[in-house]
Amino acid sequence: MNAPLSPNETRALQTADAAAAALGRHTANAWDERIVPALMDYVAVPAKSPMFDRDWAAHGLLDRVVRDAAAWVESRRVPGLTLDVIRLPGRTPVLYFDIAACGGTGTAAAEGKTVLLYGHLDKQPEFSGWRSDLGPWTPKLEDGKLYGRGAADDGYAVYAAISAIEALKAQGLAHPRCVGLIESCEESGSPDLPAYLEALRPQLGDVGLVVCLDSGAGSYDQLWLTTSLRGLVSGSLKVEILTEGVHSGDASGVVPSSFRILRHVLDRLEDSASGHLLPEGFHCAIPALRIEQARAAAASLGDAVWKRFPWACGADGGASLPTTSDPQQAILNRTWRPALSVTGVEGFPELASAGNVLRPCTAFKLSLRLPPLVDGHLASIELKRLLEDNAPYNAKVTFQPDGRAGALGATGWNAPDVAPWLEEALRQASLAHFGAPCGYIGEGGTIPLMSMLQSGFPAAQMMVCGVLGPKSNAHGPNEFLHVPYARKLTAAVAQVIAACPG
């Protein structure tokens, strides 16, 4: 039997509960009164990442969303805040803010560990299939969901970060020094970020906690900590067999189909019957702790792990089936195992315009997700060799990885062990704002910053979280931000920052 609490312990708990409730009220008001209106303006700007807008500098849309965010931050007049929009030559802009440590009730505090808050403002392209009353650049708030491209991934981050710190100051609570790094090329693989990290290294100081707000959530019922992220190699695979299209009745059976050659080449990479990636170098051993965390997350989420996707035949009996209906294996498949997707094609006419012509070439955009412990750059080199060597029929086969020389693939990330203080802070924050303990789960996406920061600040703790929960559909049609979850997440972030040791 637990011993009864002392009067001092009871008062401390009551004080903590009152402080958490006040943080929740402050962040809820911030979302309703300030953040949602700002995000609706942000959604309306098609600020596509440089990979999808080669003329981004001339169009000025990335600069616009960075300027708008900077103006919003400055308008809040947060005590102790300085802000700068940094533009290295030839690179996308970065918003950087710095908020001095506070000892509580507005008093200055000695500088100790720094909290680094991260987000990005660039967006994925439009994609097709949006509901008739929705669109990527037409924000709509409906049933607590803010629809439109980019608000959840990841435009909300800078607004939530500032509001979390404002909430601490409004309650007179102490917090460490906080700096913010908001980039604008994450959806292109963050090629400009290393240069900014190097330029800002003297200002960043001794980073003790990284708060990354660009990840997902297993559900909207509790706080979720991301424990790992997959890496990514993306690029264009092209097969050329003719210099121009020819009559299929004349040439088929003599000239091999460029599509068949491409399919043959992909057979070197993937077992098409199972989706299993064949090269052993694209796999890694899954740590025992991650297997156990996947088991716990699966027990919490159940079949929702796979039923949450928009299956063409529905998600119940007699419907389309996932690669596995075992929730634990489904979590591991999407977080710790490699997988290939074809995300775009060239060389195909529209169906209505397709005549009896053997096409001269076929090109696929490939997206190869890599386990967290596989080096992305080395994987890109191996993938290019595998696809191009010894081409069938001596066809011209080329694979062009995305990115810049020296950084052609993004390496994934496996979180360091969670320090006792952070584990307890996460537990308390989740209980206070969600009424449930914190959940731990890997994510299948890629945030290049995380592996960079872990290399640069190996002793830092990592709070990687986000609002991309079930059906939020980042990068796809009908993308939305779940506003009630975002309110609670912002309060939870504030509470964790306050618990960060100096």
N, C-alpha and C positions, 0 to 999 in steps of 0.2 A: 504493500500500500504506500502511495506517495505521501510524504510528510506535508502538512498544511503549509500554505504560504505565510511568511511573516508579514506584518503590516507594511514594512518597507517594500517587500517584494510585490505585495498587492498594489501599492501606490505606483510602483514603477510600471507594472503591467497596465494599469489604468491610464497612466500618462502616455505610454507607448500606443495604446489603442486610440486615445484621443488624437495623438499626433498623426497616426495613420489615417484616421477618418478625415482630419483636416486636409491632409495631402490629397486624399481622394476627392474631396469637394473642390479644392482649388484646381486640380487638373481637369476635372469634369467641366468646370466653368470655362477653363481656358480652351478646351476643345470646342465647346458649343459656341462660345462668343468670338474666338480669335482664330483658332487653328482651322476649323472646317471652312470658314469663308476664304482664308488664305489658300487652302488646298484646292478649292473650287477654281480660283483664278489660275493656280498652277496647272491643274489638269487641262485647262483650255489651251495651253501653249504646247505645240508639238515639238518639244525640245529633245529630238532624237539623238541618241549617242552617235559619236563620229563614225562608227562602223556602218551605220544606217543613213548617215547624212554626210557625205564626203565634203560638202560645202558648208559645214556647220559654222565656220568662222564668219563667212560672208552672210549667212542667214541670221546670225546673231541671237538665235533662240536659246542656246545654252547660256550665253552671257545674260540674257534677259531673266531667266529663272534664278540664276545666281544673284543678280542685282536685286530682284524682288525679295528673295529670301534675306539678303543682307539688309535691305531697307526695313523689313519686318522685324528682324532682330534688333536693329538700332532703335526702332520705335518703342521697344519694350523698356529701354533705359535701365537695364539691369545693373545694379551697383557693382562696380569692379570689373565691368566688361569692356574689353577692347576687341575690335573686329577689323579684319582686312580681307579684301578680295585680291588674291594673288594670281598673277598671270605670267608664268614663265614663257619665254618666246617659243611660238609654234605649238604650245600645249593648251589643253582645255583649262578653264579657270577653276580655282579652288577657293572656297569660303573657309576662313580660319578665324575662330574666336578664342578668346582667353578670358577666363573669369577667375579673379583672385580668390584664394582660400578665405573662408569666413569662419570665425570662432563661435558664431551664433549671435542672435539679436543684433546683427549688423557690425560686430566688431571684427577687426582684421585678425588673421591667424598666420602663424608661421608657415612658410611654404614647405610642404613635405612631399608625399606622393602625389602624382598627377592622375586625374581621371581623363581619359581620352574618349570622346564621343564621336562616332563615325556615322556618316550617311552619304547618299549621293542624290543628284538632281537630274541626271540624264535618264532617258527613257528608251524602252524598246519600241519598234515600229507598230503600226496600227493593227495588223492581222485582220482576218475576215471573220464573219460569223457573229457579229454583235447583234444583240436583240434589237428589234426594229426601233425601239424608243431610246436606245443607248448608243454611244459611240465613244471612241478613244479620247476625243478632244471635247466632248460635250458632258461636263460633270453633271451628275444627278444624285441627289441624296434621297434614298428610299429605304424605309424600314431599317434605319440605323446603318445602312451601307452606303458609302460614297463610291459611286461607279465612275470609271474613267481610267485612262492610262497613267500610271506613275505615282499616284498618291500613296499607295501601300508599298510600292517598290520603286523608290524609297523616299519620295518627296517629303513625307511626314516627319522624317528623322530630325531635321534641324529644328522644326517647330516644336516637336515633342521634347527634344533635349533642353531647349531654352526654357520651356514651360515647366519641366521637372525641377530645374534649378530655381526658377521663380517661386515654385511652390515651397521649396525649402526656405528661401529667404522670407517668404510671407509668414511662415510659422516661427521665424527666428531660430532655425536649426542650423547647426554647424555643417560645413561641407568642405572638402578639400579643393585645391585648385582644379578647375575643369577647363579643358581645351576641346575645341570642336574642329574636326576635319571633314568638310563636306565637298566631295569631288564631283566631277561631271563627265567621267568616261568609264564608269564601272561596268556598264552594259557592253562595253567594248573590250573588257578584260583588264581595265585599269592600267593601260600602258604608260600613262603619264604619272601615275602615283609614286613610283620609286623616286623620280626626280624631285617631287614635292616633299616626300619624306626626308630625303637627304637635305634639301634646302631648309626644312623646318626643324631638323633634329635638335639644334641648339635651343629652340624655343619650347620643344615638347617637354623637356625635363625628364624626371624620373617617373616614368609611367608605371603606376601600380595597378590600374584597372582600365581595361578597354571595354567600353559599352558600344557594341555594334547593333544598330537597330534595323538591319537589312535582312533579317532571317524570317523563319516561319514559326508556326505554332501547331501542335498536334490537334488541338481543339480550342474552343473559346472559353473553356471552363476553368482553366488554371494557367499560371505562368509557366512557360516552357523555356528551358535553357537548351540552346543548340550545342551539342557535344562534338560534332564533326561536320565537315563540308566536303563534298566531292570536288575533284579537279575537273578540268575541261580542256579538250583539244577540239577546236572547230576549224573548218576550212572547206575548200571547194575541191571536189574530185571530178575531173573531166576526162572523158574518153572521146577521142576524135578518130574516125576511120575513113571519112571521105572529105573532100574539100567543098562539096555541095550536095544537096539532096538529089536522089535519083528515084525513078519509078520503081516501086517495090516489086511489081510484076517482072521487071527486067532484071533487077539486081538481087532480090532475096534468094537465098540458097547459094549465092556466090559471094556476095559481100556480107560479112557477119554484122549482126545488129550491134550498134554501139551500146544499146541498153543491155543486151546479153553479155557483152564483154564487161561492162561495169558490174553487173550482177555477179559474174564470175570472179572479178577482182575482190568484191566485198565478201565472197565466200572464204577468202583467206583470213578475214578478220572476224567473221561472225558465223555461228551455226544458225542458219535461217530457221531451222525447225524449233529451236529453243530460245534463241536470242543470246546464248552463251558466247562471250568473247573468247576467242581461241588462244591468242598469244598469252603465255603465262606472265609475261612482264607487265601486262595491264591489270593484273590482280595483286592483292596483298593479303596477308594474314589479318583476320579481324581480331582485335584485342578482346580478351575475355570480358573486361568491364563493359565494352560496347555491346557485346552479345547479351549480357545480363540487363543492361539498360533497355535494349530493344525488347527483351522479354517483358520487362515491367511496363513499358509504353504500350506494348501489344495487349497486355492484360487490361490496361485502362481504356484503350481505344477500340479494341475488338475488330470486327469486320469493317468498321468505318475507315480503317486504314486504306482499304481498296474500294469500298462502296462509294466513297466521296467523289469519285471521278465520273464525268458525264458519259457513261457507256452508251454506245449506239443502240443496244438492245436492252437497256436498263441494267439494274444491278442485283436483281433477285433471281429466283429460280427460272431456268430456261433462258438466261440472258447471256450476254457476252461475259467471258470469264477472264480473270487476271492470270498472269503468269503463275501465281500461287495465291491460294486463298488462306494460307497460314499467315496471320497478321505479323508474327515475329519475322518470318522469312521475307514478307513483303517490305517491312521496314529495312531489313538488312539489304535487300535487293536495291532499294532506292537510295541507300546511304553508303554502303560499303562494297558494292560490287559494280564493275564497269558495265556500261550499257551504251548501245549505238542508236542514234535517231537520225533520220533523214528529215531535215527541216526546210528544204527548198530544192527546186529543180529548175534547170534551163535546158533549152533544146527541144521542148515539146510545144507544139501549137495548141491552141484552145481546141476542145473537142469539135466545136462547130466548124472549125477551119482545117481540121485534119483530113488531108487527102491521102491517096495511095502513094505516099512518098517515103522512101527509106531515109531516115534522118541522118545527117552527117555526124552528129555528135550528141552526147548526153552528159549533163553535169548535175551532180547532187551536192547540196550543202550538207556536210556531215557534222554532227554534234556527238562527240565521244566523251561521256562522263567517266571519270576515273576515280578509283578509291582514294581516300584521303592521304594515304602514305605513298602514292605513286608520283614521281617527279613529272610534272606536266611538260616541261621543255624536252626532256629526254623521250617522253612518250610521243611527242609531236614528230621528232626525228625518226623514231622507229616506225610510226604510222606511215610517214611519207615513203620510207624505204620499202615497207611491206606492200604498199599499194602500187608503187611505180615499177618495181623490179620485174623483169621478165614478162612484159605485157603480152597477153594473148593476141595472136595474129599480128604481132609487132605493131599494134595500134599505138597511137600517141596517148599515153595515160599520164596525167599530171595531178598532183595533190598540192594545193597551196594553203598551208595553215594560216589562220588569222593571227594578227599580232605583228610585232616588230622584231627584227633580227635580235637574237639573244633572249627573247621572251615570247616564244611562239605558242606556248601552252600555259595554262594556269594550274598551279599545284594546289591540291586540296589542303585540308587542315584538320588536325586532331587536337582537341582541346587539352591543355595541361590539366593535371589533377586539380580539383577544386579545393581551395584552401578552406579550412573550417569556418573562418569568419564569413566567407562568401556563401558557403553552403547554408549557414544559419540565416544570413541576411535574405537569401532567396526564399528560404522556407517561410520566414516571417512575413516577407512582402507578399508572397503568394497567398498565404492564409489571410492576411489583413485585407487584401483587395479582391481576391477571388474566392475566398472561403474554401480553398483546397491547397494541398501541398504542391510544391514546384515539380514539374515533370522534366525528364531528361530525354532528349531524342536527337538523333542525327538528321541532317537535311541533305537532300540530293543536289542542291544547287551549288554555286561557286561564288565565293567572295574573295577575290585575289588578295585583298588587303590583309586578311587574317594570317596567312602564312608569312607575309612580309613583316607584320608586326611581331609575330611570335619569334621570328629570327632576330629582329632588332631589339625586342624587349622580352627576353626569355623568362624573366622573373614575374612578368605581369599576369594578373588574373584576367579572365575573359568572360564577360557577360554578353553573349551573342543571343539575340532574341529578335522578335519581330511580330508583325500583324498578319502575316500571310498564312492564315488558317484554312480550314476546309472550304473548298469551292471559291476561294478568293481569286484563283486563276491568273496569277501573275504572268505577264507576257502574252496571254491569250485574250479571247473575246470576253466581254462582261467582267473584266477585272474590277475588284472592289476592295475597299478598305473597311473593315468591321469597326465602326466608330466606338461602340461600347467596350470592345476589347482594348482598343487603342487608349481610351481614357484610363482604364485600369493599369495597363502596361506602363503608361507614363508615370502614374503614382508609384508603381512598384520600382521603377528605375530611380525615382527620387529617393525612395526609402533605402535602396541599396547604396546609392551614392553617399547618403548620410552615414551609413555604417562602415564605409571604407576607412581603414586605419590610416593614420597620418604617417 
